[in-house]
Amino acid sequence: MSAYPSATEMIDQLLAGRDSFLARAIDQFVAQDKLKDVEKTIELLERLAAADLSDGAI
């Protein structure tokens, strides 16, 4: 066993930290009445991130 975390563990930690940061930032800076807008935006961004653009079509 190594004293250093594996690349996968490091990536997992970075992603968890990013998620935590985003959650705290949203809680702190987004008004309650705007949370639905944020949820819709996140859904759109997730769809865009998952889009398959391998055929070159945009």
C-alpha positions as CSV (number, residue, x, y, z in Angstrom):
1,M,0.0,0.0,0.0
2,S,1.3,3.5,-0.9
3,A,1.3,6.6,1.3
4,Y,-0.1,8.5,-1.6
5,P,-3.8,8.2,-2.7
6,S,-4.5,6.7,-6.1
7,A,-5.4,9.0,-9.0
8,T,-9.0,7.8,-8.7
9,E,-9.1,8.7,-5.0
10,M,-7.6,12.1,-5.7
11,I,-10.2,12.8,-8.4
12,D,-13.0,11.7,-6.2
13,Q,-11.8,14.0,-3.4
14,L,-11.5,16.9,-5.9
15,L,-15.0,16.3,-7.2
16,A,-16.4,16.1,-3.7
17,G,-14.7,19.3,-2.7
18,R,-16.1,21.0,-5.8
19,D,-19.6,19.8,-5.1
20,S,-19.3,20.9,-1.5
21,F,-18.1,24.4,-2.6
22,L,-21.0,24.7,-5.1
23,A,-23.6,23.7,-2.5
24,R,-22.2,26.2,0.0
25,A,-22.0,29.0,-2.6
26,I,-25.6,28.4,-3.7
27,D,-26.9,28.3,-0.1
28,Q,-25.1,31.5,0.7
29,F,-25.6,33.6,-2.4
30,V,-28.8,32.4,-4.1
31,A,-32.1,33.7,-2.8
32,Q,-34.8,31.1,-1.9
33,D,-37.1,32.3,-4.6
34,K,-34.4,31.7,-7.3
35,L,-33.6,28.1,-6.3
36,K,-36.0,26.6,-8.9
37,D,-34.1,28.6,-11.6
38,V,-30.8,27.2,-10.3
39,E,-32.2,23.7,-10.4
40,K,-33.3,24.1,-14.0
41,T,-29.9,25.5,-14.9
42,I,-28.2,22.6,-13.3
43,E,-30.4,20.1,-15.2
44,L,-29.6,21.9,-18.5
45,L,-25.8,21.9,-17.8
46,E,-25.9,18.2,-16.9
47,R,-27.7,17.5,-20.2
48,L,-25.1,19.5,-22.1
49,A,-22.2,17.8,-20.3
50,A,-23.7,14.4,-21.2
51,A,-24.3,15.3,-24.9
52,D,-22.6,13.1,-27.5
53,L,-21.0,15.4,-30.0
54,S,-18.9,12.7,-31.6
55,D,-20.7,13.0,-34.9
56,G,-19.6,16.7,-35.1
57,A,-23.2,18.0,-35.2
58,I,-23.9,21.0,-33.0
